[in-house]
Amino acid sequence: MLRFAYLCDQPHHIDQVTDWIYQEFIHNIKHDKDRTFIYNRYMKAKKAELPIVLVALHKERCVGTVSLVKNDLAGSKRTPWLSSLYVDQTCRGQGIGQKLVEEISCLAASFGYDTLYLRTEHAGAYYLRLGWTGLEQLIDEYGQQVQVFSRDLATSDG
């Protein structure tokens, strides 16, 4: 059975989550950030204020993660953002990513937010299938082409 927990309540999973996020989103892309930067960010994550990091656990094994952050795009005034969605490669195709998206959407709504944003470099079609709305395409501060999406939390199923 899959359950969700705050990473701050599961500190023994911080190394795993750090490795996933560093390899998937930082390494060879964001040269101004290293693994220690990511690790320290996760060590400071909380429950009642952003950034918030959730993990998906299956039989106490960490199988995925997602974050709710103030901003995930330099220069943007939009807030909050779904960030760093990752599912362990051995567990993909089981709906875990979608469940993490729903869980973080519910959390954002519980904080009183009406809209949730995200950016993606490669998964635009995935988020469209989940009902997100494409807002714009742009080049970020690292030279990556990104798509920006939003989700209306007042009308979503999350």
N, CA and C atoms as a LAMMPS dump frame, in Angstrom:
ITEM: TIMESTEP
0
ITEM: NUMBER OF ATOMS
474
ITEM: BOX BOUNDS ff ff ff
-5.0000000000000000e+02 5.0000000000000000e+02
-5.0000000000000000e+02 5.0000000000000000e+02
-5.0000000000000000e+02 5.0000000000000000e+02
ITEM: ATOMS id mol type element x y z
1 1 1 N 0.84 -1.191 0
2 1 2 C 0 0 0
3 1 3 C 0.883 1.252 0
4 2 1 N 0.516 2.204 -0.807
5 2 2 C 1.259 3.452 -0.93
6 2 3 C 0.76 4.445 0.107
7 3 1 N 1.698 5.099 0.761
8 3 2 C 1.322 6.175 1.676
9 3 3 C 2.267 7.342 1.459
10 4 1 N 1.858 8.511 1.924
11 4 2 C 2.647 9.721 1.763
12 4 3 C 3.085 10.23 3.122
13 5 1 N 4.273 10.817 3.147
14 5 2 C 4.812 11.367 4.391
15 5 3 C 5.635 12.609 4.064
16 6 1 N 5.788 13.45 5.058
17 6 2 C 6.687 14.597 4.918
18 6 3 C 8.12 14.088 5.019
19 7 1 N 8.976 14.572 4.137
20 7 2 C 10.369 14.16 4.189
21 7 3 C 10.999 14.529 5.531
22 8 1 N 10.576 15.628 6.131
23 8 2 C 11.138 16.029 7.427
24 8 3 C 10.816 15.009 8.522
25 9 1 N 9.783 14.189 8.322
26 9 2 C 9.455 13.115 9.262
27 9 3 C 10.127 11.796 8.89
28 10 1 N 10.815 11.779 7.767
29 10 2 C 11.474 10.576 7.252
30 10 3 C 12.935 10.909 6.902
31 11 1 N 13.709 11.435 7.858
32 11 2 C 15.059 11.917 7.52
33 11 3 C 15.987 10.849 6.955
34 12 1 N 15.693 9.585 7.226
35 12 2 C 16.526 8.505 6.685
36 12 3 C 16.379 8.373 5.169
37 13 1 N 15.402 9.089 4.562
38 13 2 C 15.236 9.062 3.103
39 13 3 C 15.837 10.29 2.414
40 14 1 N 16.393 11.216 3.176
41 14 2 C 16.92 12.45 2.575
42 14 3 C 18.042 12.158 1.582
43 15 1 N 18.945 11.246 1.901
44 15 2 C 20.029 10.933 0.961
45 15 3 C 19.488 10.403 -0.358
46 16 1 N 18.518 9.495 -0.313
47 16 2 C 17.941 8.929 -1.532
48 16 3 C 17.274 10.005 -2.372
49 17 1 N 16.457 10.835 -1.742
50 17 2 C 15.75 11.892 -2.458
51 17 3 C 16.754 12.884 -3.043
52 18 1 N 17.763 13.228 -2.281
53 18 2 C 18.803 14.13 -2.78
54 18 3 C 19.465 13.553 -4.023
55 19 1 N 19.829 12.285 -3.973
56 19 2 C 20.469 11.652 -5.134
57 19 3 C 19.557 11.685 -6.356
58 20 1 N 18.285 11.336 -6.188
59 20 2 C 17.357 11.359 -7.316
60 20 3 C 17.28 12.738 -7.95
61 21 1 N 17.044 13.747 -7.111
62 21 2 C 16.819 15.097 -7.633
63 21 3 C 18.094 15.673 -8.23
64 22 1 N 19.21 15.419 -7.591
65 22 2 C 20.471 15.911 -8.14
66 22 3 C 20.737 15.298 -9.52
67 23 1 N 20.589 13.992 -9.641
68 23 2 C 20.867 13.322 -10.916
69 23 3 C 19.856 13.712 -12.001
70 24 1 N 18.604 13.833 -11.64
71 24 2 C 17.557 14.092 -12.64
72 24 3 C 17.471 15.549 -13.072
73 25 1 N 17.649 16.485 -12.137
74 25 2 C 17.356 17.88 -12.442
75 25 3 C 18.536 18.848 -12.32
76 26 1 N 19.623 18.445 -11.708
77 26 2 C 20.7 19.391 -11.415
78 26 3 C 22 19.053 -12.149
79 27 1 N 22.456 17.833 -12.023
80 27 2 C 23.745 17.399 -12.561
81 27 3 C 23.856 17.718 -14.054
82 28 1 N 24.952 18.323 -14.439
83 28 2 C 25.244 18.699 -15.83
84 28 3 C 24.305 19.748 -16.407
85 29 1 N 23.478 20.365 -15.577
86 29 2 C 22.56 21.401 -16.061
87 29 3 C 22.775 22.698 -15.281
88 30 1 N 22.657 22.602 -13.977
89 30 2 C 22.731 23.777 -13.108
90 30 3 C 24.079 23.765 -12.392
91 31 1 N 25.07 24.288 -13.065
92 31 2 C 26.444 24.195 -12.567
93 31 3 C 26.708 25.051 -11.327
94 32 1 N 25.773 25.922 -10.982
95 32 2 C 25.942 26.735 -9.778
96 32 3 C 25.383 26.04 -8.532
97 33 1 N 24.868 24.824 -8.697
98 33 2 C 24.317 24.07 -7.563
99 33 3 C 24.961 22.685 -7.537
100 34 1 N 25.26 22.217 -6.336
101 34 2 C 25.831 20.881 -6.203
102 34 3 C 24.932 20.029 -5.309
103 35 1 N 25.349 18.793 -5.098
104 35 2 C 24.543 17.865 -4.299
105 35 3 C 24.33 18.393 -2.88
106 36 1 N 25.345 19.021 -2.31
107 36 2 C 25.242 19.567 -0.956
108 36 3 C 24.159 20.641 -0.878
109 37 1 N 24.043 21.456 -1.909
110 37 2 C 22.996 22.477 -1.957
111 37 3 C 21.617 21.818 -1.848
112 38 1 N 21.406 20.748 -2.626
113 38 2 C 20.12 20.047 -2.612
114 38 3 C 19.887 19.387 -1.248
115 39 1 N 20.891 18.715 -0.733
116 39 2 C 20.787 18.051 0.569
117 39 3 C 20.398 19.058 1.655
118 40 1 N 21.075 20.192 1.684
119 40 2 C 20.778 21.207 2.706
120 40 3 C 19.364 21.756 2.558
121 41 1 N 18.903 21.896 1.324
122 41 2 C 17.531 22.356 1.095
123 41 3 C 16.544 21.362 1.694
124 42 1 N 16.797 20.078 1.504
125 42 2 C 15.885 19.072 2.04
126 42 3 C 15.986 18.971 3.561
127 43 1 N 17.137 19.214 4.115
128 43 2 C 17.285 19.198 5.576
129 43 3 C 16.466 20.311 6.234
130 44 1 N 16.204 21.397 5.502
131 44 2 C 15.464 22.542 6.034
132 44 3 C 13.97 22.477 5.728
133 45 1 N 13.529 21.474 4.984
134 45 2 C 12.118 21.379 4.615
135 45 3 C 11.252 21.227 5.859
136 46 1 N 10.061 21.779 5.799
137 46 2 C 9.15 21.798 6.933
138 46 3 C 7.782 21.245 6.523
139 47 1 N 6.839 21.309 7.471
140 47 2 C 5.462 20.893 7.21
141 47 3 C 4.532 22.083 7.017
142 48 1 N 4.777 23.161 7.713
143 48 2 C 3.821 24.258 7.769
144 48 3 C 4.214 25.471 6.94
145 49 1 N 5.358 25.42 6.272
146 49 2 C 5.761 26.528 5.411
147 49 3 C 6.596 25.989 4.255
148 50 1 N 6.563 26.715 3.162
149 50 2 C 7.293 26.292 1.973
150 50 3 C 8.79 26.52 2.135
151 51 1 N 9.611 25.614 1.647
152 51 2 C 9.296 24.451 0.83
153 51 3 C 8.855 23.253 1.685
154 52 1 N 7.958 22.482 1.106
155 52 2 C 7.473 21.247 1.713
156 52 3 C 7.809 20.109 0.758
157 53 1 N 8.345 19.038 1.296
158 53 2 C 8.732 17.893 0.474
159 53 3 C 7.977 16.67 0.971
160 54 1 N 7.294 16.011 0.047
161 54 2 C 6.595 14.769 0.359
162 54 3 C 7.333 13.599 -0.275
163 55 1 N 7.212 12.448 0.366
164 55 2 C 7.724 11.214 -0.21
165 55 3 C 6.587 10.214 -0.288
166 56 1 N 6.645 9.375 -1.319
167 56 2 C 5.717 8.254 -1.45
168 56 3 C 6.436 7.027 -0.929
169 57 1 N 5.784 6.301 -0.029
170 57 2 C 6.382 5.127 0.588
171 57 3 C 5.548 3.894 0.278
172 58 1 N 6.224 2.844 -0.131
173 58 2 C 5.587 1.554 -0.338
174 58 3 C 6.311 0.557 0.561
175 59 1 N 5.608 0.062 1.562
176 59 2 C 6.226 -0.829 2.55
177 59 3 C 7.491 -0.198 3.122
178 60 1 N 7.402 1.096 3.42
179 60 2 C 8.478 1.902 4.011
180 60 3 C 9.657 2.168 3.069
181 61 1 N 9.573 1.68 1.844
182 61 2 C 10.59 1.997 0.83
183 61 3 C 10.17 3.284 0.128
184 62 1 N 11.084 4.231 0.042
185 62 2 C 10.802 5.485 -0.644
186 62 3 C 10.787 5.218 -2.154
187 63 1 N 9.64 5.502 -2.794
188 63 2 C 9.497 5.216 -4.219
189 63 3 C 9.25 6.466 -5.057
190 64 1 N 9.152 7.627 -4.404
191 64 2 C 8.942 8.858 -5.15
192 64 3 C 8.922 10.07 -4.252
193 65 1 N 8.953 11.229 -4.881
194 65 2 C 8.961 12.483 -4.129
195 65 3 C 8.377 13.608 -4.969
196 66 1 N 7.918 14.643 -4.298
197 66 2 C 7.455 15.869 -4.938
198 66 3 C 7.564 16.993 -3.91
199 67 1 N 7.75 18.209 -4.405
200 67 2 C 7.895 19.358 -3.509
201 67 3 C 6.88 20.446 -3.853
202 68 1 N 6.567 21.248 -2.856
203 68 2 C 5.772 22.46 -3.009
204 68 3 C 6.685 23.605 -2.603
205 69 1 N 6.992 24.491 -3.556
206 69 2 C 7.958 25.562 -3.313
207 69 3 C 7.347 26.913 -3.67
208 70 1 N 7.954 27.975 -3.151
209 70 2 C 7.468 29.324 -3.448
210 70 3 C 7.642 29.67 -4.911
211 71 1 N 8.804 29.337 -5.48
212 71 2 C 9.082 29.706 -6.859
213 71 3 C 10.053 28.702 -7.467
214 72 1 N 9.786 28.289 -8.686
215 72 2 C 10.671 27.349 -9.38
216 72 3 C 11.126 27.9 -10.726
217 73 1 N 10.963 29.223 -10.917
218 73 2 C 11.356 29.841 -12.177
219 73 3 C 11.836 31.262 -11.909
220 74 1 N 13.113 31.496 -12.146
221 74 2 C 13.695 32.823 -11.901
222 74 3 C 12.893 33.899 -12.637
223 75 1 N 12.581 34.961 -11.912
224 75 2 C 11.869 36.084 -12.496
225 75 3 C 10.358 35.993 -12.433
226 76 1 N 9.837 34.843 -12.059
227 76 2 C 8.386 34.685 -11.995
228 76 3 C 7.85 35.171 -10.653
229 77 1 N 6.686 35.805 -10.715
230 77 2 C 6.008 36.238 -9.493
231 77 3 C 4.919 35.246 -9.082
232 78 1 N 4.735 34.198 -9.878
233 78 2 C 3.707 33.195 -9.567
234 78 3 C 4.134 32.363 -8.358
235 79 1 N 3.149 31.93 -7.595
236 79 2 C 3.405 31.05 -6.453
237 79 3 C 2.119 30.342 -6.079
238 80 1 N 2.217 29.117 -5.568
239 80 2 C 3.355 28.232 -5.357
240 80 3 C 3.571 27.329 -6.578
241 81 1 N 4.63 26.542 -6.515
242 81 2 C 5.009 25.67 -7.62
243 81 3 C 5.14 24.226 -7.155
244 82 1 N 4.621 23.312 -7.954
245 82 2 C 4.947 21.904 -7.819
246 82 3 C 6.354 21.775 -8.395
247 83 1 N 7.218 21.083 -7.677
248 83 2 C 8.612 20.976 -8.104
249 83 3 C 9.146 19.583 -7.812
250 84 1 N 10.122 19.194 -8.602
251 84 2 C 10.921 17.992 -8.326
252 84 3 C 10.095 16.721 -8.183
253 85 1 N 9.143 16.53 -9.088
254 85 2 C 8.396 15.27 -9.103
255 85 3 C 9.318 14.19 -9.645
256 86 1 N 9.484 13.134 -8.869
257 86 2 C 10.346 12.032 -9.289
258 86 3 C 9.792 10.725 -8.734
259 87 1 N 9.769 9.708 -9.597
260 87 2 C 9.387 8.359 -9.19
261 87 3 C 10.547 7.436 -9.527
262 88 1 N 10.908 6.582 -8.577
263 88 2 C 11.98 5.615 -8.786
264 88 3 C 11.738 4.87 -10.105
265 89 1 N 12.789 4.705 -10.877
266 89 2 C 12.656 4.088 -12.205
267 89 3 C 12.015 2.71 -12.158
268 90 1 N 12.24 1.958 -11.096
269 90 2 C 11.677 0.601 -11
270 90 3 C 10.188 0.616 -10.672
271 91 1 N 9.649 1.784 -10.344
272 91 2 C 8.248 1.883 -9.925
273 91 3 C 7.392 2.703 -10.885
274 92 1 N 7.945 3.105 -12
275 92 2 C 7.189 3.928 -12.946
276 92 3 C 6.102 3.114 -13.629
277 93 1 N 5.084 3.831 -14.097
278 93 2 C 3.98 3.182 -14.788
279 93 3 C 2.923 2.616 -13.862
280 94 1 N 3.001 2.948 -12.584
281 94 2 C 2.045 2.434 -11.602
282 94 3 C 1.132 3.523 -11.044
283 95 1 N 1.206 4.73 -11.606
284 95 2 C 0.358 5.83 -11.15
285 95 3 C 0.888 6.577 -9.944
286 96 1 N 2.103 6.295 -9.516
287 96 2 C 2.667 6.947 -8.325
288 96 3 C 2.869 8.438 -8.567
289 97 1 N 3.362 8.793 -9.744
290 97 2 C 3.559 10.206 -10.066
291 97 3 C 2.258 10.979 -9.999
292 98 1 N 1.211 10.427 -10.586
293 98 2 C -0.093 11.085 -10.561
294 98 3 C -0.598 11.233 -9.126
295 99 1 N -0.399 10.22 -8.3
296 99 2 C -0.828 10.3 -6.903
297 99 3 C -0.034 11.354 -6.141
298 100 1 N 1.26 11.477 -6.435
299 100 2 C 2.072 12.53 -5.813
300 100 3 C 1.583 13.916 -6.242
301 101 1 N 1.243 14.068 -7.519
302 101 2 C 0.709 15.342 -8.016
303 101 3 C -0.594 15.679 -7.294
304 102 1 N -1.454 14.699 -7.135
305 102 2 C -2.724 14.935 -6.434
306 102 3 C -2.49 15.309 -4.975
307 103 1 N -1.58 14.616 -4.335
308 103 2 C -1.307 14.878 -2.919
309 103 3 C -0.752 16.289 -2.709
310 104 1 N 0.179 16.71 -3.564
311 104 2 C 0.769 18.042 -3.396
312 104 3 C -0.248 19.12 -3.784
313 105 1 N -1.143 18.803 -4.731
314 105 2 C -2.209 19.743 -5.097
315 105 3 C -3.163 19.953 -3.924
316 106 1 N -3.531 18.877 -3.259
317 106 2 C -4.398 18.975 -2.078
318 106 3 C -3.722 19.775 -0.972
319 107 1 N -2.437 19.55 -0.809
320 107 2 C -1.693 20.287 0.212
321 107 3 C -1.681 21.779 -0.107
322 108 1 N -1.419 22.125 -1.367
323 108 2 C -1.42 23.538 -1.761
324 108 3 C -2.796 24.161 -1.515
325 109 1 N -3.851 23.442 -1.855
326 109 2 C -5.205 23.948 -1.622
327 109 3 C -5.468 24.144 -0.131
328 110 1 N -4.955 23.235 0.698
329 110 2 C -5.163 23.352 2.145
330 110 3 C -4.469 24.577 2.734
331 111 1 N -3.461 25.084 2.039
332 111 2 C -2.778 26.312 2.455
333 111 3 C -3.494 27.548 1.922
334 112 1 N -4.579 27.361 1.191
335 112 2 C -5.375 28.475 0.701
336 112 3 C -5.027 28.942 -0.698
337 113 1 N -4.158 28.237 -1.396
338 113 2 C -3.811 28.637 -2.754
339 113 3 C -4.902 28.205 -3.722
340 114 1 N -5.196 29.054 -4.699
341 114 2 C -6.205 28.758 -5.719
342 114 3 C -5.601 28.14 -6.97
343 115 1 N -4.314 28.417 -7.206
344 115 2 C -3.647 27.968 -8.419
345 115 3 C -2.285 27.403 -8.062
346 116 1 N -1.899 26.35 -8.75
347 116 2 C -0.588 25.733 -8.588
348 116 3 C 0.109 25.773 -9.937
349 117 1 N 1.406 26.027 -9.927
350 117 2 C 2.188 26.141 -11.154
351 117 3 C 3.263 25.063 -11.184
352 118 1 N 3.745 24.792 -12.389
353 118 2 C 4.911 23.926 -12.533
354 118 3 C 5.625 24.28 -13.824
355 119 1 N 6.891 23.869 -13.868
356 119 2 C 7.689 24.005 -15.079
357 119 3 C 8.213 22.626 -15.424
358 120 1 N 8.352 22.359 -16.711
359 120 2 C 8.908 21.088 -17.128
360 120 3 C 9.706 21.281 -18.41
361 121 1 N 10.752 20.511 -18.52
362 121 2 C 11.569 20.547 -19.72
363 121 3 C 11.163 19.45 -20.698
364 122 1 N 10.601 18.345 -20.189
365 122 2 C 10.358 17.177 -21.038
366 122 3 C 9.003 16.518 -20.86
367 123 1 N 8.224 16.896 -19.861
368 123 2 C 7.024 16.123 -19.525
369 123 3 C 5.725 16.88 -19.774
370 124 1 N 5.721 17.799 -20.717
371 124 2 C 4.519 18.582 -20.983
372 124 3 C 3.296 17.743 -21.294
373 125 1 N 3.462 16.716 -22.13
374 125 2 C 2.327 15.863 -22.502
375 125 3 C 1.744 15.153 -21.281
376 126 1 N 2.605 14.76 -20.356
377 126 2 C 2.161 14.091 -19.128
378 126 3 C 1.23 15.015 -18.337
379 127 1 N 1.648 16.259 -18.145
380 127 2 C 0.838 17.179 -17.355
381 127 3 C -0.453 17.569 -18.078
382 128 1 N -0.418 17.66 -19.399
383 128 2 C -1.657 17.904 -20.142
384 128 3 C -2.645 16.762 -19.911
385 129 1 N -2.161 15.522 -19.908
386 129 2 C -3.032 14.37 -19.647
387 129 3 C -3.636 14.432 -18.247
388 130 1 N -2.901 15.038 -17.315
389 130 2 C -3.414 15.16 -15.941
390 130 3 C -4.324 16.372 -15.76
391 131 1 N -4.563 17.113 -16.851
392 131 2 C -5.503 18.231 -16.784
393 131 3 C -4.896 19.594 -16.507
394 132 1 N -3.588 19.716 -16.55
395 132 2 C -2.945 21.005 -16.356
396 132 3 C -3.112 21.855 -17.617
397 133 1 N -3.029 23.166 -17.462
398 133 2 C -3.168 24.105 -18.568
399 133 3 C -1.811 24.702 -18.909
400 134 1 N -1.449 24.622 -20.185
401 134 2 C -0.194 25.23 -20.622
402 134 3 C -0.32 26.744 -20.644
403 135 1 N 0.669 27.43 -20.068
404 135 2 C 0.641 28.893 -20.018
405 135 3 C 1.624 29.528 -20.992
406 136 1 N 2.848 29.004 -21.026
407 136 2 C 3.863 29.601 -21.891
408 136 3 C 5.045 28.661 -22.046
409 137 1 N 5.845 28.942 -23.081
410 137 2 C 7.122 28.274 -23.285
411 137 3 C 8.174 29.359 -23.28
412 138 1 N 9.304 29.073 -22.636
413 138 2 C 10.362 30.074 -22.554
414 138 3 C 11.703 29.396 -22.343
415 139 1 N 12.736 30.191 -22.365
416 139 2 C 14.086 29.716 -22.081
417 139 3 C 14.43 30.192 -20.674
418 140 1 N 14.845 29.28 -19.801
419 140 2 C 15.157 29.653 -18.417
420 140 3 C 16.576 30.185 -18.286
421 141 1 N 16.956 30.49 -17.067
422 141 2 C 18.274 31.086 -16.798
423 141 3 C 19.432 30.143 -17.082
424 142 1 N 19.144 28.86 -17.301
425 142 2 C 20.187 27.878 -17.623
426 142 3 C 20.198 27.529 -19.112
427 143 1 N 19.374 28.229 -19.89
428 143 2 C 19.326 27.995 -21.324
429 143 3 C 18.445 26.827 -21.726
430 144 1 N 17.66 26.32 -20.811
431 144 2 C 16.758 25.207 -21.107
432 144 3 C 15.408 25.729 -21.59
433 145 1 N 14.852 25.064 -22.594
434 145 2 C 13.502 25.388 -23.009
435 145 3 C 12.546 24.728 -22.037
436 146 1 N 11.666 25.522 -21.441
437 146 2 C 10.721 24.999 -20.453
438 146 3 C 9.292 25.369 -20.828
439 147 1 N 8.377 24.535 -20.407
440 147 2 C 6.954 24.813 -20.515
441 147 3 C 6.453 25.113 -19.106
442 148 1 N 5.596 26.104 -18.992
443 148 2 C 4.995 26.473 -17.716
444 148 3 C 3.519 26.112 -17.773
445 149 1 N 3.056 25.461 -16.721
446 149 2 C 1.674 24.996 -16.621
447 149 3 C 1.043 25.519 -15.336
448 150 1 N -0.292 25.538 -15.326
449 150 2 C -1.024 25.879 -14.109
450 150 3 C -2.173 24.889 -13.924
451 151 1 N -2.627 24.844 -12.696
452 151 2 C -3.768 24.008 -12.335
453 151 3 C -4.642 24.792 -11.371
454 152 1 N -5.911 24.908 -11.708
455 152 2 C -6.87 25.578 -10.854
456 152 3 C -7.254 24.63 -9.727
457 153 1 N -6.85 24.96 -8.517
458 153 2 C -7.087 24.057 -7.386
459 153 3 C -8.534 24.081 -6.916
460 154 1 N -9.242 25.143 -7.217
461 154 2 C -10.639 25.239 -6.784
462 154 3 C -11.534 24.287 -7.571
463 155 1 N -11.129 23.935 -8.807
464 155 2 C -11.974 23.074 -9.625
465 155 3 C -11.344 21.701 -9.884
466 156 1 N -10.1 21.492 -9.394
467 156 2 C -9.448 20.212 -9.657
468 156 3 C -10 19.144 -8.736
469 157 1 N -9.743 17.904 -9.111
470 157 2 C -10.155 16.781 -8.268
471 157 3 C -9.246 16.638 -7.062
472 158 1 N -8.069 17.325 -7.113
473 158 2 C -7.085 17.224 -6.033
474 158 3 C -7.395 18.04 -4.915
